[in-house]
Amino acid sequence: MNKKILILGEGFLGRRLREELGCISSRKKIYSYKDAERQLKKFKPRTIINCIGHVGRNVDDCEKSIDKTLIANSFVPLILAELASRYKIKLIHISSGCIFHYNYKKDKPLNEEKVPDFFELFYSRAKIYSERALGLLSKKFPILIIRIRVPLDNRPHPRNLLDKLIKYKTIIDLPNSVTYIPDFIQALRHLMAKNARGIYNVVNKGGLRYPELMCVYKRYFPRYKYRIVNFNDLNLVRTNLVLSTRKLEKSGFKVRNVHEVLEECVKEYVKY
């Protein structure tokens, strides 16, 4: 077991990373600097990976749990950043790319220099609060901020995009950045080995239209049926966008196009 790395949070990503990295994790609730400091003194890690976050069933639930959302998505990252600066340990914060407006007719894939501007969702605002602060601190302290988006995994989990689409049966048809979890884990290993700091978009290259994924799934389950709906008809406040992978590629990591992973993903998924 790698005791140099401590994962905080044992949700979807926390458990997956603990398994893949072979490190220790803690489900201890953090409400204060002292809470975080106790975990540091107990485990004595050189690196903390923060997987603590609150979404609820979906991002709309954050509006109903303002304090829980602020604590998990805004305050905890700031507490851990202060801990990292005082104890000179590495902090890796798992952030989100759902913090931008996007115009499909005019915008190119958004890079890490783009200033977040999507304030309509409280979930997004809470993420912006922490990311902006950690981004500034990373210029001086060993802090790495990893933006993921719409996680897609090759094994079942309620947070997995494939599980959600199978359950919903009605899907939108807009290109969206997606983070394929096996590739995310490899990218994380790469960035850790390079001792990277600052903000990185960790998504697969290109934009995935959800019907493309479900067409692959349908080859394995021909009886599966879905219906495409116009996003505007749903009357939901959501971000749909494509992030740039150029910075990650320039770091030396080979980023696969999202369309390259679909067959592999579904083929593994149906084995469970």
CYANA upper distance limits for C-alpha pairs under 8 A (distance plus 0.5 A):
  1 MET  CA     22 GLY  CA      5.78
  1 MET  CA     23 CYS  CA      5.85
  1 MET  CA     24 ILE  CA      7.72
  2 ASN  CA     21 LEU  CA      8.03
  2 ASN  CA     22 GLY  CA      6.32
  2 ASN  CA     23 CYS  CA      4.96
  2 ASN  CA     24 ILE  CA      7.40
  3 LYS  CA     23 CYS  CA      6.33
  3 LYS  CA     24 ILE  CA      6.57
  3 LYS  CA     43 PHE  CA      7.99
  3 LYS  CA     45 PRO  CA      6.89
  4 LYS  CA     23 CYS  CA      8.07
  4 LYS  CA     44 LYS  CA      7.84
  4 LYS  CA     45 PRO  CA      4.95
  4 LYS  CA     46 ARG  CA      5.60
  4 LYS  CA     47 THR  CA      6.79
  5 ILE  CA     23 CYS  CA      6.30
  5 ILE  CA     24 ILE  CA      7.07
  5 ILE  CA     45 PRO  CA      5.78
  5 ILE  CA     46 ARG  CA      6.65
  5 ILE  CA     47 THR  CA      5.32
  5 ILE  CA     48 ILE  CA      6.35
  5 ILE  CA     49 ILE  CA      7.84
  6 LEU  CA     23 CYS  CA      7.06
  6 LEU  CA     24 ILE  CA      5.74
  6 LEU  CA     25 SER  CA      5.89
  6 LEU  CA     26 SER  CA      7.91
  6 LEU  CA     43 PHE  CA      7.84
  6 LEU  CA     45 PRO  CA      6.32
  6 LEU  CA     47 THR  CA      6.78
  6 LEU  CA     48 ILE  CA      5.35
  6 LEU  CA     49 ILE  CA      6.73
  7 ILE  CA     14 GLY  CA      6.93
  7 ILE  CA     17 LEU  CA      8.40
  7 ILE  CA     18 ARG  CA      7.49
  7 ILE  CA     23 CYS  CA      7.99
  7 ILE  CA     24 ILE  CA      6.80
  7 ILE  CA     25 SER  CA      4.88
  7 ILE  CA     26 SER  CA      6.79
  7 ILE  CA     48 ILE  CA      6.32
  7 ILE  CA     49 ILE  CA      5.26
  7 ILE  CA     50 ASN  CA      6.60
  7 ILE  CA     51 CYS  CA      7.36
  8 LEU  CA     14 GLY  CA      7.50
  8 LEU  CA     25 SER  CA      6.29
  8 LEU  CA     26 SER  CA      5.69
  8 LEU  CA     27 ARG  CA      6.82
  8 LEU  CA     28 LYS  CA      8.08
  8 LEU  CA     48 ILE  CA      7.67
  8 LEU  CA     49 ILE  CA      6.71
  8 LEU  CA     50 ASN  CA      5.60
  8 LEU  CA     51 CYS  CA      6.16
  8 LEU  CA     52 ILE  CA      6.63
  9 GLY  CA     14 GLY  CA      5.90
  9 GLY  CA     15 ARG  CA      8.44
  9 GLY  CA     25 SER  CA      7.60
  9 GLY  CA     26 SER  CA      6.61
  9 GLY  CA     27 ARG  CA      5.60
  9 GLY  CA     28 LYS  CA      8.06
  9 GLY  CA     50 ASN  CA      7.32
  9 GLY  CA     51 CYS  CA      5.49
  9 GLY  CA     52 ILE  CA      5.12
  9 GLY  CA     53 GLY  CA      8.33
 10 GLU  CA     14 GLY  CA      4.94
 10 GLU  CA     15 ARG  CA      5.60
 10 GLU  CA     25 SER  CA      7.61
 10 GLU  CA     26 SER  CA      7.39
 10 GLU  CA     27 ARG  CA      6.12
 10 GLU  CA     51 CYS  CA      7.88
 10 GLU  CA     52 ILE  CA      8.21
 11 GLY  CA     15 ARG  CA      6.43
 11 GLY  CA     51 CYS  CA      7.98
 11 GLY  CA     52 ILE  CA      8.19
 12 PHE  CA     16 ARG  CA      6.86
 12 PHE  CA    157 HIS  CA      8.05
 12 PHE  CA    159 ARG  CA      7.33
 13 LEU  CA     17 LEU  CA      6.48
 13 LEU  CA     51 CYS  CA      7.03
 14 GLY  CA     18 ARG  CA      6.63
 14 GLY  CA     25 SER  CA      8.07
 14 GLY  CA     51 CYS  CA      5.99
 14 GLY  CA     52 ILE  CA      8.44
 15 ARG  CA     19 GLU  CA      6.72
 16 ARG  CA     20 GLU  CA      6.73
 17 LEU  CA     21 LEU  CA      6.14
 17 LEU  CA     22 GLY  CA      8.24
 17 LEU  CA    185 ILE  CA      7.76
 18 ARG  CA     22 GLY  CA      5.92
 18 ARG  CA     23 CYS  CA      5.83
 18 ARG  CA     24 ILE  CA      6.98
 18 ARG  CA     25 SER  CA      7.00
 19 GLU  CA     23 CYS  CA      7.94
 20 GLU  CA    185 ILE  CA      8.15
 29 LYS  CA     35 ASP  CA      8.24
 30 ILE  CA     35 ASP  CA      5.86
 30 ILE  CA     36 ALA  CA      6.58
 30 ILE  CA     76 VAL  CA      7.30
 31 TYR  CA     35 ASP  CA      6.94
 31 TYR  CA     71 ILE  CA      7.53
 31 TYR  CA     76 VAL  CA      7.68
 32 SER  CA     36 ALA  CA      7.20
 32 SER  CA     76 VAL  CA      8.35
 32 SER  CA     79 ILE  CA      7.62
 33 TYR  CA     37 GLU  CA      6.61
 33 TYR  CA     79 ILE  CA      6.10
 33 TYR  CA     80 LEU  CA      8.18
 33 TYR  CA     83 LEU  CA      8.03
 34 LYS  CA     38 ARG  CA      6.60
 35 ASP  CA     39 GLN  CA      7.18
 36 ALA  CA     40 LEU  CA      6.90
 36 ALA  CA     79 ILE  CA      7.89
 36 ALA  CA     80 LEU  CA      7.40
 36 ALA  CA     83 LEU  CA      8.04
 37 GLU  CA     41 LYS  CA      6.70
 37 GLU  CA     83 LEU  CA      7.51
 38 ARG  CA     42 LYS  CA      6.49
 39 GLN  CA     43 PHE  CA      6.63
 39 GLN  CA     44 LYS  CA      8.39
 40 LEU  CA     44 LYS  CA      5.71
 40 LEU  CA     45 PRO  CA      7.08
 45 PRO  CA     89 ILE  CA      8.29
 46 ARG  CA     89 ILE  CA      5.79
 46 ARG  CA     90 LYS  CA      6.75
 47 THR  CA     89 ILE  CA      6.32
 47 THR  CA     90 LYS  CA      5.03
 47 THR  CA     91 LEU  CA      6.37
 47 THR  CA     92 ILE  CA      7.92
 48 ILE  CA     89 ILE  CA      8.11
 48 ILE  CA     90 LYS  CA      6.73
 48 ILE  CA     91 LEU  CA      5.51
 48 ILE  CA     92 ILE  CA      6.63
 49 ILE  CA     91 LEU  CA      6.57
 49 ILE  CA     92 ILE  CA      5.15
 49 ILE  CA     93 HIS  CA      6.46
 49 ILE  CA     94 ILE  CA      7.98
 50 ASN  CA     77 PRO  CA      7.89
 50 ASN  CA     91 LEU  CA      7.91
 50 ASN  CA     92 ILE  CA      6.60
 50 ASN  CA     93 HIS  CA      5.37
 50 ASN  CA     94 ILE  CA      6.58
 51 CYS  CA     93 HIS  CA      7.48
 51 CYS  CA     94 ILE  CA      6.34
 52 ILE  CA     72 ALA  CA      6.61
 52 ILE  CA     73 ASN  CA      7.89
 52 ILE  CA     76 VAL  CA      8.29
 53 GLY  CA     69 THR  CA      8.05
 53 GLY  CA     72 ALA  CA      5.42
 53 GLY  CA     73 ASN  CA      5.74
 54 HIS  CA     62 CYS  CA      7.94
 54 HIS  CA     68 LYS  CA      7.57
 54 HIS  CA     69 THR  CA      6.01
 54 HIS  CA     72 ALA  CA      6.35
 54 HIS  CA     73 ASN  CA      6.92
 55 VAL  CA     59 VAL  CA      5.79
 55 VAL  CA     61 ASP  CA      7.25
 55 VAL  CA     62 CYS  CA      6.58
 55 VAL  CA     69 THR  CA      7.93
 55 VAL  CA    123 TYR  CA      7.79
 56 GLY  CA     60 ASP  CA      8.40
 56 GLY  CA     61 ASP  CA      5.84
 56 GLY  CA     62 CYS  CA      7.10
 57 ARG  CA     61 ASP  CA      6.95
 58 ASN  CA     62 CYS  CA      8.29
 59 VAL  CA     63 GLU  CA      8.29
 59 VAL  CA    121 LEU  CA      8.26
 59 VAL  CA    123 TYR  CA      6.51
 60 ASP  CA     64 LYS  CA      8.01
 60 ASP  CA    121 LEU  CA      8.34
 60 ASP  CA    123 TYR  CA      8.36
 61 ASP  CA     65 SER  CA      7.05
 62 CYS  CA     66 ILE  CA      6.52
 62 CYS  CA     68 LYS  CA      8.44
 62 CYS  CA     69 THR  CA      6.39
 62 CYS  CA    122 PHE  CA      7.09
 62 CYS  CA    123 TYR  CA      6.38
 63 GLU  CA    122 PHE  CA      6.73
 63 GLU  CA    123 TYR  CA      8.14
 65 SER  CA     69 THR  CA      6.52
 66 ILE  CA     70 LEU  CA      6.59
 67 ASP  CA     71 ILE  CA      6.54
 68 LYS  CA     72 ALA  CA      6.61
 69 THR  CA     73 ASN  CA      6.12
 69 THR  CA     74 SER  CA      7.98
 69 THR  CA    123 TYR  CA      7.68
 69 THR  CA    126 ALA  CA      7.58
 70 LEU  CA     74 SER  CA      5.52
 70 LEU  CA     75 PHE  CA      6.65
 70 LEU  CA    126 ALA  CA      6.51
 71 ILE  CA     75 PHE  CA      5.23
 71 ILE  CA     76 VAL  CA      6.38
 72 ALA  CA     76 VAL  CA      5.97
 72 ALA  CA     77 PRO  CA      8.17
 73 ASN  CA     77 PRO  CA      7.36
 73 ASN  CA    126 ALA  CA      6.24
 73 ASN  CA    127 LYS  CA      6.25
 73 ASN  CA    130 SER  CA      7.57
 74 SER  CA     78 LEU  CA      7.14
 74 SER  CA    126 ALA  CA      5.93
 74 SER  CA    127 LYS  CA      6.76
 74 SER  CA    129 TYR  CA      6.45
 74 SER  CA    130 SER  CA      5.32
 75 PHE  CA     79 ILE  CA      6.65
 75 PHE  CA    130 SER  CA      7.80
 76 VAL  CA     80 LEU  CA      6.66
 77 PRO  CA     81 ALA  CA      6.58
 77 PRO  CA     93 HIS  CA      7.57
 77 PRO  CA    130 SER  CA      6.69
 77 PRO  CA    134 LEU  CA      8.30
 78 LEU  CA     82 GLU  CA      6.78
 78 LEU  CA    130 SER  CA      6.85
 78 LEU  CA    133 ALA  CA      8.00
 78 LEU  CA    134 LEU  CA      7.69
 79 ILE  CA     83 LEU  CA      6.79
 80 LEU  CA     84 ALA  CA      6.58
 80 LEU  CA     91 LEU  CA      7.75
 81 ALA  CA     85 SER  CA      6.71
 81 ALA  CA     91 LEU  CA      7.30
 81 ALA  CA    134 LEU  CA      7.32
 81 ALA  CA    137 LEU  CA      8.31
 81 ALA  CA    143 ILE  CA      7.83
 82 GLU  CA     86 ARG  CA      6.73
 83 LEU  CA     87 TYR  CA      6.53
 83 LEU  CA     88 LYS  CA      8.46
 83 LEU  CA     89 ILE  CA      8.39
 84 ALA  CA     88 LYS  CA      5.77
 84 ALA  CA     89 ILE  CA      5.35
 84 ALA  CA     90 LYS  CA      6.65
 84 ALA  CA     91 LEU  CA      6.59
 84 ALA  CA    141 PHE  CA      8.02
 84 ALA  CA    142 PRO  CA      7.86
 84 ALA  CA    143 ILE  CA      8.22
 85 SER  CA     89 ILE  CA      7.64
 85 SER  CA    141 PHE  CA      6.44
 85 SER  CA    142 PRO  CA      8.16
 88 LYS  CA    141 PHE  CA      8.16
 88 LYS  CA    142 PRO  CA      7.91
 89 ILE  CA    142 PRO  CA      7.47
 90 LYS  CA    142 PRO  CA      5.62
 90 LYS  CA    143 ILE  CA      6.48
 90 LYS  CA    144 LEU  CA      8.36
 91 LEU  CA    142 PRO  CA      6.97
 91 LEU  CA    143 ILE  CA      5.34
 91 LEU  CA    144 LEU  CA      6.74
 92 ILE  CA    143 ILE  CA      6.43
 92 ILE  CA    144 LEU  CA      5.22
 92 ILE  CA    145 ILE  CA      6.42
 92 ILE  CA    146 ILE  CA      7.82
 93 HIS  CA    143 ILE  CA      8.08
 93 HIS  CA    144 LEU  CA      6.70
 93 HIS  CA    145 ILE  CA      5.39
 93 HIS  CA    146 ILE  CA      6.69
 94 ILE  CA    145 ILE  CA      6.63
 94 ILE  CA    146 ILE  CA      5.52
 94 ILE  CA    147 ARG  CA      6.75
 94 ILE  CA    148 ILE  CA      7.72
 95 SER  CA    127 LYS  CA      7.48
 95 SER  CA    131 GLU  CA      7.62
 95 SER  CA    145 ILE  CA      6.85
 95 SER  CA    146 ILE  CA      6.02
 95 SER  CA    147 ARG  CA      5.13
 95 SER  CA    148 ILE  CA      6.87
 96 SER  CA    127 LYS  CA      7.46
 96 SER  CA    146 ILE  CA      8.07
 96 SER  CA    147 ARG  CA      5.07
 96 SER  CA    148 ILE  CA      5.58
 96 SER  CA    149 ARG  CA      6.41
 97 GLY  CA    147 ARG  CA      5.78
 97 GLY  CA    148 ILE  CA      6.30
 97 GLY  CA    149 ARG  CA      5.90
 97 GLY  CA    201 ASN  CA      7.97
 97 GLY  CA    243 LEU  CA      8.09
 98 CYS  CA    118 PHE  CA      8.35
 98 CYS  CA    124 SER  CA      6.76
 98 CYS  CA    149 ARG  CA      7.35
 98 CYS  CA    239 THR  CA      6.32
 98 CYS  CA    240 ASN  CA      8.32
 99 ILE  CA    116 PRO  CA      5.89
 99 ILE  CA    117 ASP  CA      6.89
 99 ILE  CA    118 PHE  CA      5.48
 99 ILE  CA    119 PHE  CA      7.98
 99 ILE  CA    124 SER  CA      5.76
 99 ILE  CA    125 ARG  CA      7.94
 99 ILE  CA    127 LYS  CA      7.90
 99 ILE  CA    128 ILE  CA      7.18
 99 ILE  CA    239 THR  CA      7.86
100 PHE  CA    116 PRO  CA      5.71
100 PHE  CA    117 ASP  CA      5.62
100 PHE  CA    118 PHE  CA      5.06
100 PHE  CA    239 THR  CA      7.33
100 PHE  CA    241 LEU  CA      8.07
101 HIS  CA    117 ASP  CA      6.76
101 HIS  CA    118 PHE  CA      5.90
101 HIS  CA    239 THR  CA      7.11
101 HIS  CA    240 ASN  CA      8.25
101 HIS  CA    241 LEU  CA      7.92
102 TYR  CA    107 ASP  CA      6.97
102 TYR  CA    239 THR  CA      8.12
102 TYR  CA    240 ASN  CA      7.27
102 TYR  CA    241 LEU  CA      5.95
102 TYR  CA    242 VAL  CA      8.36
103 ASN  CA    107 ASP  CA      5.82
103 ASN  CA    241 LEU  CA      8.47
104 TYR  CA    108 LYS  CA      8.42
104 TYR  CA    241 LEU  CA      8.25
108 LYS  CA    242 VAL  CA      8.27
109 PRO  CA    241 LEU  CA      8.29
109 PRO  CA    242 VAL  CA      5.52
109 PRO  CA    243 LEU  CA      5.12
109 PRO  CA    244 SER  CA      5.08
110 LEU  CA    114 LYS  CA      6.98
110 LEU  CA    242 VAL  CA      6.95
110 LEU  CA    243 LEU  CA      5.05
110 LEU  CA    244 SER  CA      5.58
111 ASN  CA    201 ASN  CA      8.07
111 ASN  CA    243 LEU  CA      6.76
111 ASN  CA    244 SER  CA      5.46
111 ASN  CA    245 THR  CA      7.97
111 ASN  CA    246 ARG  CA      8.18
111 ASN  CA    247 LYS  CA      8.25
112 GLU  CA    199 ILE  CA      6.78
112 GLU  CA    200 TYR  CA      6.98
112 GLU  CA    201 ASN  CA      7.29
112 GLU  CA    244 SER  CA      8.30
112 GLU  CA    247 LYS  CA      8.32
116 PRO  CA    128 ILE  CA      7.29
118 PHE  CA    124 SER  CA      7.15
118 PHE  CA    125 ARG  CA      7.82
118 PHE  CA    239 THR  CA      8.36
119 PHE  CA    124 SER  CA      6.78
119 PHE  CA    125 ARG  CA      5.86
120 GLU  CA    124 SER  CA      8.05
120 GLU  CA    125 ARG  CA      8.21
120 GLU  CA    237 VAL  CA      7.70
121 LEU  CA    125 ARG  CA      6.89
121 LEU  CA    237 VAL  CA      7.48
121 LEU  CA    238 ARG  CA      8.10
122 PHE  CA    126 ALA  CA      6.60
123 TYR  CA    127 LYS  CA      6.89
124 SER  CA    128 ILE  CA      6.63
125 ARG  CA    129 TYR  CA      6.70
126 ALA  CA    130 SER  CA      7.33
127 LYS  CA    131 GLU  CA      6.63
128 ILE  CA    132 ARG  CA      6.39
129 TYR  CA    133 ALA  CA      7.18
130 SER  CA    134 LEU  CA      6.60
131 GLU  CA    135 GLY  CA      6.29
131 GLU  CA    145 ILE  CA      7.91
132 ARG  CA    136 LEU  CA      6.96
133 ALA  CA    137 LEU  CA      6.83
134 LEU  CA    138 SER  CA      6.45
134 LEU  CA    143 ILE  CA      7.60
134 LEU  CA    145 ILE  CA      7.92
135 GLY  CA    139 LYS  CA      7.69
135 GLY  CA    143 ILE  CA      8.45
135 GLY  CA    145 ILE  CA      7.73
135 GLY  CA    198 GLY  CA      6.35
135 GLY  CA    199 ILE  CA      6.99
136 LEU  CA    140 LYS  CA      8.47
137 LEU  CA    141 PHE  CA      6.37
137 LEU  CA    143 ILE  CA      7.76
138 SER  CA    142 PRO  CA      6.45
138 SER  CA    143 ILE  CA      5.29
138 SER  CA    144 LEU  CA      7.36
138 SER  CA    197 ARG  CA      6.62
138 SER  CA    198 GLY  CA      5.74
139 LYS  CA    197 ARG  CA      8.29
139 LYS  CA    198 GLY  CA      7.42
142 PRO  CA    197 ARG  CA      6.52
143 ILE  CA    197 ARG  CA      5.74
143 ILE  CA    198 GLY  CA      6.80
144 LEU  CA    196 ALA  CA      6.89
144 LEU  CA    197 ARG  CA      4.70
144 LEU  CA    198 GLY  CA      5.43
144 LEU  CA    199 ILE  CA      6.70
144 LEU  CA    200 TYR  CA      8.32
145 ILE  CA    197 ARG  CA      7.66
145 ILE  CA    198 GLY  CA      6.27
145 ILE  CA    199 ILE  CA      5.13
145 ILE  CA    200 TYR  CA      6.80
146 ILE  CA    199 ILE  CA      6.46
146 ILE  CA    200 TYR  CA      5.62
146 ILE  CA    201 ASN  CA      6.60
146 ILE  CA    202 VAL  CA      6.77
147 ARG  CA    199 ILE  CA      7.78
147 ARG  CA    200 TYR  CA      6.58
147 ARG  CA    201 ASN  CA      5.31
147 ARG  CA    202 VAL  CA      6.18
147 ARG  CA    203 VAL  CA      8.29
148 ILE  CA    178 VAL  CA      8.14
148 ILE  CA    179 THR  CA      6.35
148 ILE  CA    201 ASN  CA      7.00
148 ILE  CA    202 VAL  CA      5.87
148 ILE  CA    203 VAL  CA      6.45
149 ARG  CA    177 SER  CA      6.82
149 ARG  CA    178 VAL  CA      5.84
149 ARG  CA    179 THR  CA      5.97
149 ARG  CA    202 VAL  CA      8.46
149 ARG  CA    203 VAL  CA      7.12
150 VAL  CA    160 ASN  CA      8.45
150 VAL  CA    161 LEU  CA      6.91
150 VAL  CA    177 SER  CA      7.61
150 VAL  CA    178 VAL  CA      5.52
150 VAL  CA    179 THR  CA      6.53
151 PRO  CA    159 ARG  CA      7.81
151 PRO  CA    160 ASN  CA      6.33
151 PRO  CA    161 LEU  CA      6.46
151 PRO  CA    178 VAL  CA      6.56
151 PRO  CA    179 THR  CA      5.34
151 PRO  CA    180 TYR  CA      6.50
151 PRO  CA    181 ILE  CA      6.87
152 LEU  CA    160 ASN  CA      5.71
152 LEU  CA    161 LEU  CA      5.50
152 LEU  CA    162 LEU  CA      6.94
152 LEU  CA    178 VAL  CA      7.22
152 LEU  CA    179 THR  CA      6.43
152 LEU  CA    180 TYR  CA      5.26
152 LEU  CA    181 ILE  CA      6.48
153 ASP  CA    160 ASN  CA      6.25
153 ASP  CA    161 LEU  CA      7.90
153 ASP  CA    162 LEU  CA      8.00
153 ASP  CA    180 TYR  CA      6.34
153 ASP  CA    181 ILE  CA      5.66
153 ASP  CA    182 PRO  CA      7.57
153 ASP  CA    265 CYS  CA      7.22
153 ASP  CA    269 TYR  CA      8.29
154 ASN  CA    181 ILE  CA      8.18
154 ASN  CA    182 PRO  CA      8.25
154 ASN  CA    264 GLU  CA      8.27
154 ASN  CA    265 CYS  CA      5.06
154 ASN  CA    266 VAL  CA      6.86
154 ASN  CA    267 LYS  CA      8.39
154 ASN  CA    268 GLU  CA      6.00
154 ASN  CA    269 TYR  CA      5.11
155 ARG  CA    160 ASN  CA      8.49
155 ARG  CA    268 GLU  CA      7.40
155 ARG  CA    269 TYR  CA      5.16
155 ARG  CA    270 VAL  CA      8.40
155 ARG  CA    272 TYR  CA      7.18
156 PRO  CA    160 ASN  CA      7.14
156 PRO  CA    162 LEU  CA      8.41
156 PRO  CA    163 ASP  CA      6.92
156 PRO  CA    269 TYR  CA      7.05
156 PRO  CA    272 TYR  CA      7.72
157 HIS  CA    163 ASP  CA      7.02
158 PRO  CA    163 ASP  CA      6.44
158 PRO  CA    164 LYS  CA      7.19
159 ARG  CA    163 ASP  CA      7.73
159 ARG  CA    164 LYS  CA      7.65
160 ASN  CA    164 LYS  CA      6.93
161 LEU  CA    165 LEU  CA      6.71
162 LEU  CA    166 ILE  CA      6.65
162 LEU  CA    213 LEU  CA      8.43
163 ASP  CA    167 LYS  CA      6.71
164 LYS  CA    168 TYR  CA      6.54
165 LEU  CA    169 LYS  CA      6.49
165 LEU  CA    170 THR  CA      7.88
165 LEU  CA    171 ILE  CA      7.27
165 LEU  CA    214 MET  CA      8.34
169 LYS  CA    225 LYS  CA      7.33
169 LYS  CA    226 TYR  CA      5.02
169 LYS  CA    227 ARG  CA      6.73
170 THR  CA    226 TYR  CA      6.06
170 THR  CA    227 ARG  CA      5.20
170 THR  CA    228 ILE  CA      6.15
170 THR  CA    229 VAL  CA      6.85
171 ILE  CA    210 TYR  CA      7.24
171 ILE  CA    211 PRO  CA      7.71
171 ILE  CA    226 TYR  CA      7.70
171 ILE  CA    227 ARG  CA      6.79
171 ILE  CA    228 ILE  CA      5.48
171 ILE  CA    229 VAL  CA      6.36
172 ILE  CA    209 ARG  CA      8.28
172 ILE  CA    210 TYR  CA      7.17
172 ILE  CA    211 PRO  CA      8.23
172 ILE  CA    228 ILE  CA      6.11
172 ILE  CA    229 VAL  CA      5.76
172 ILE  CA    230 ASN  CA      6.55
172 ILE  CA    231 PHE  CA      6.17
173 ASP  CA    209 ARG  CA      5.81
173 ASP  CA    210 TYR  CA      6.49
173 ASP  CA    211 PRO  CA      7.01
173 ASP  CA    228 ILE  CA      7.22
173 ASP  CA    229 VAL  CA      7.89
173 ASP  CA    230 ASN  CA      7.85
173 ASP  CA    231 PHE  CA      8.19
174 LEU  CA    208 LEU  CA      8.03
174 LEU  CA    209 ARG  CA      5.79
174 LEU  CA    210 TYR  CA      7.87
174 LEU  CA    240 ASN  CA      7.85
175 PRO  CA    207 GLY  CA      4.90
175 PRO  CA    208 LEU  CA      5.30
175 PRO  CA    209 ARG  CA      5.11
175 PRO  CA    210 TYR  CA      8.20
175 PRO  CA    240 ASN  CA      8.08
175 PRO  CA    241 LEU  CA      7.57
175 PRO  CA    242 VAL  CA      7.59
176 ASN  CA    206 GLY  CA      8.38
176 ASN  CA    207 GLY  CA      5.06
176 ASN  CA    208 LEU  CA      5.59
176 ASN  CA    209 ARG  CA      7.00
176 ASN  CA    240 ASN  CA      6.37
176 ASN  CA    241 LEU  CA      5.70
176 ASN  CA    242 VAL  CA      5.83
177 SER  CA    203 VAL  CA      6.83
177 SER  CA    204 ASN  CA      7.35
177 SER  CA    205 LYS  CA      8.02
177 SER  CA    206 GLY  CA      7.12
177 SER  CA    207 GLY  CA      5.47
177 SER  CA    208 LEU  CA      6.83
177 SER  CA    241 LEU  CA      6.82
177 SER  CA    242 VAL  CA      5.21
177 SER  CA    243 LEU  CA      6.53
178 VAL  CA    203 VAL  CA      6.04
178 VAL  CA    204 ASN  CA      6.48
178 VAL  CA    207 GLY  CA      7.74
178 VAL  CA    208 LEU  CA      7.33
178 VAL  CA    258 VAL  CA      7.64
179 THR  CA    183 ASP  CA      8.06
179 THR  CA    184 PHE  CA      6.97
179 THR  CA    202 VAL  CA      7.16
179 THR  CA    203 VAL  CA      4.79
179 THR  CA    204 ASN  CA      6.16
180 TYR  CA    184 PHE  CA      6.61
180 TYR  CA    203 VAL  CA      7.55
180 TYR  CA    204 ASN  CA      7.16
180 TYR  CA    258 VAL  CA      8.12
180 TYR  CA    261 VAL  CA      8.13
181 ILE  CA    185 ILE  CA      6.68
182 PRO  CA    186 GLN  CA      7.07
183 ASP  CA    187 ALA  CA      6.61
183 ASP  CA    204 ASN  CA      8.35
183 ASP  CA    255 VAL  CA      8.49
184 PHE  CA    188 LEU  CA      6.56
184 PHE  CA    202 VAL  CA      6.91
184 PHE  CA    203 VAL  CA      7.72
185 ILE  CA    189 ARG  CA      6.80
186 GLN  CA    190 HIS  CA      6.73
187 ALA  CA    191 LEU  CA      6.67
187 ALA  CA    202 VAL  CA      7.68
187 ALA  CA    253 PHE  CA      7.28
188 LEU  CA    192 MET  CA      6.55
189 ARG  CA    193 ALA  CA      6.66
190 HIS  CA    194 LYS  CA      6.86
190 HIS  CA    253 PHE  CA      7.45
191 LEU  CA    195 ASN  CA      6.58
191 LEU  CA    196 ALA  CA      5.80
192 MET  CA    196 ALA  CA      6.79
200 TYR  CA    247 LYS  CA      7.38
200 TYR  CA    248 LEU  CA      6.93
201 ASN  CA    243 LEU  CA      7.32
201 ASN  CA    244 SER  CA      7.39
201 ASN  CA    245 THR  CA      6.64
201 ASN  CA    247 LYS  CA      8.16
201 ASN  CA    248 LEU  CA      7.42
202 VAL  CA    245 THR  CA      7.50
202 VAL  CA    248 LEU  CA      7.60
203 VAL  CA    243 LEU  CA      7.83
203 VAL  CA    245 THR  CA      7.32
204 ASN  CA    245 THR  CA      7.76
204 ASN  CA    255 VAL  CA      6.68
204 ASN  CA    256 ARG  CA      6.32
204 ASN  CA    257 ASN  CA      5.99
204 ASN  CA    258 VAL  CA      5.53
205 LYS  CA    244 SER  CA      7.84
205 LYS  CA    245 THR  CA      6.63
205 LYS  CA    255 VAL  CA      6.92
205 LYS  CA    256 ARG  CA      6.57
205 LYS  CA    257 ASN  CA      4.85
205 LYS  CA    258 VAL  CA      6.18
206 GLY  CA    242 VAL  CA      7.54
206 GLY  CA    257 ASN  CA      6.46
206 GLY  CA    258 VAL  CA      6.67
207 GLY  CA    242 VAL  CA      6.42
207 GLY  CA    258 VAL  CA      7.57
208 LEU  CA    212 GLU  CA      7.61
208 LEU  CA    213 LEU  CA      8.24
208 LEU  CA    258 VAL  CA      7.05
208 LEU  CA    259 HIS  CA      7.70
209 ARG  CA    213 LEU  CA      7.79
210 TYR  CA    214 MET  CA      6.97
211 PRO  CA    215 CYS  CA      6.47
211 PRO  CA    228 ILE  CA      8.13
212 GLU  CA    216 VAL  CA      7.25
213 LEU  CA    217 TYR  CA      6.99
213 LEU  CA    262 LEU  CA      6.76
214 MET  CA    218 LYS  CA      6.43
215 CYS  CA    219 ARG  CA      7.13
216 VAL  CA    220 TYR  CA      7.80
216 VAL  CA    262 LEU  CA      7.55
216 VAL  CA    263 GLU  CA      6.97
216 VAL  CA    266 VAL  CA      7.58
217 TYR  CA    221 PHE  CA      6.79
217 TYR  CA    266 VAL  CA      6.61
218 LYS  CA    222 PRO  CA      5.36
218 LYS  CA    223 ARG  CA      7.79
218 LYS  CA    224 TYR  CA      6.44
218 LYS  CA    225 LYS  CA      8.34
220 TYR  CA    270 VAL  CA      8.35
229 VAL  CA    233 ASP  CA      7.86
229 VAL  CA    234 LEU  CA      8.44
230 ASN  CA    234 LEU  CA      7.62
231 PHE  CA    235 ASN  CA      8.06
231 PHE  CA    236 LEU  CA      8.46
232 ASN  CA    236 LEU  CA      8.17
245 THR  CA    249 GLU  CA      6.72
245 THR  CA    255 VAL  CA      7.89
246 ARG  CA    250 LYS  CA      6.54
247 LYS  CA    251 SER  CA      6.91
248 LEU  CA    252 GLY  CA      7.60
248 LEU  CA    253 PHE  CA      6.66
248 LEU  CA    255 VAL  CA      8.15
249 GLU  CA    253 PHE  CA      5.49
249 GLU  CA    254 LYS  CA      6.45
249 GLU  CA    255 VAL  CA      6.80
256 ARG  CA    260 GLU  CA      7.00
256 ARG  CA    261 VAL  CA      8.00
257 ASN  CA    261 VAL  CA      7.81
258 VAL  CA    262 LEU  CA      7.46
260 GLU  CA    264 GLU  CA      8.42
261 VAL  CA    265 CYS  CA      6.38
262 LEU  CA    266 VAL  CA      6.71
263 GLU  CA    267 LYS  CA      6.41
264 GLU  CA    268 GLU  CA      6.73
265 CYS  CA    269 TYR  CA      6.53
266 VAL  CA    270 VAL  CA      6.63
267 LYS  CA    271 LYS  CA      7.57
268 GLU  CA    272 TYR  CA      8.08
